[in-house]
Amino acid sequence: MIAGDAINIIAGERDGKLALCASPTCQAAFFDTSQSRNSRWCDMNTCGNLQKKARFNAHRRKNLGISRMSLKCSLSI
């Protein structure tokens, strides 16, 4: 897949840039043909979804911990 993309780039048949997946478990090379050329993941349905889900859950756990602490503090007063 990468070799085919490289041939198309050299031949001028495709416009885009070569990028590495931002997922620490993947880091595959992919050809970014998005309009802004700033895609972070090789596939949004796998790597992108997993990373966004992990970030959401971490943020949610952090906020739940803070809200529970403030609730305990207000109940003990």
N, C-alpha and C positions, 0 to 999 in steps of 0.2 A: 504494500500500500504506500509506504513512504517513498520507495523507489519510483513508483508510478507518478506520484505527486511531484517528485524532484524532476523527472523527465518533462512533465507538463510545465513546470516553472521555467526550466531552462529553454524549452521550446517557445515560451511566451504564451502558452495556451491558457494558463490560469494566472489570476492576479491574487496575491495574498502573501502570507509570511509563514515561515516554519516556526513552530512554538513547542514548548514542553508543557505537558499537563501539570497543573499546580497541585494535584493530589499527591501527598507523600507516599502513598502506597502504589501509585501507578507510574507517574513521570514518563509517559509515552510521548513520543514526538508526533505532532499532528500538523496538518496544513490549515491555518486559520484563514478562511475565506469570508469571515463576517465583515460587515460593512465598515465597522470601526477598527478591525484588526486587533482586538484586545480580548479575545476569548481566553479563558483561563484553563478550561478542561477539555480533554480530548473528546468526551461525550457527556452531554448534560444529563442524560438519563442514568448514567452510572456514576462516574466520578463527581460530576457537578452536584448531583442530587445528594450523594453521600456527604460531601463536604458541607453543603448548605444545611442539611439536616443536623449534622454534628454541631455546627455553629449555633443553630437555633436552639437545640437542646441544652447546650452549655449556657447560653444566655438565659434560657428559661430557668434552669437550675439555679443560676446565680440570683436571678430576681426572686424566685420563690424562697430562697434562703434568707434574703434581706426582708421580704415581707413577713415571713414567719417570725423573724427576730423582732421586728417592730411590733408585731401583734403580741408577742410574749411580753415585751416591755410595757406596752400599754395596759395589758391585763394585770400586771403585777403592781401597778401604781395605785 
